[in-house]
Amino acid sequence: MQTLRITLVGLSILVAFPLVAQDVPREIFNGKDLSGWKGNPDLWSVKDGCIKGTTTADKPLKFNTFLIWDAGQVSNFELEFDYKLGAEGNSGIQYRSKIMDEEKFIVGGYQADIDASLKFAGINYEEKGRGILAQRGQRVTIDVSGSKSAEAFGDGVELGKSIHGAGQWNHYRLVANGNKLSQSINGALMSEVIDDQEGKSSKEGVLAFQIHVGPPMEIQFKNVRLLELIPK
């Protein structure tokens, strides 16, 4: 009886805390080269310990392209990294995403957005899919039929003021916990999506950094740490 009671208590703890870290975060970028990543070598490089994505005016992009983490897929996880964007451009990181074109390094799925204007930084955008899922300051629930309900937990403009501008480092933190996707910058929650849409929500997929079509741009990433979690 005592054994049964202990087991039941253990099960109740697991129900109360369904997502538990398996270990300490691991570095998925070695700071030296792009081992474990794949992308267009004309656009991606490593400099001063940072992943660097660059486009130029003489070779404008015709489509968004990505640097894809090539060591597997992610499901439930915490991901943290630092990024620095130049005066122009748009970027982001894909997660639980699908590779749409291997030769062109095109990816589609959830994206934690980054942009120089700070209009979109922090939003959840589904690349090659449903578009904007949650604006900055929004918690959006998407039901099985695709119907959305949104609640405001903060003011998008005010939250944007906590994001550093061109040439300054920012810290991104993503948590994918079952159907809940939380995106934070510099310690402030920017957007959250609870996605239950049948046939559209994603439980696992790849990680990938983005370079966006548009004006010449430069984006840098460093301190890329992944903590995989026990599935919900």
ABEGO torsion letter per residue (X at the ends): XAAAAAAAAAAAAAAABABBBABBBBBABAGABABGBBBBAAABBBBGGBBBBBBBAABBBABBBBBBBAAEBBBBBBBBBBBBBBABEBBEBBBGBBBABAAAGBBBEBBBBBBAAGAABGBBBBBGBAEBABBBGBBBBBBAAGBBBBBBABBAAAAAAABBBBGBBBBBBBBBBEABBBBBBGGBBABBBBBABBGABBABEBBBBBBBBEBBBBBBBBGBBBBBBBBX
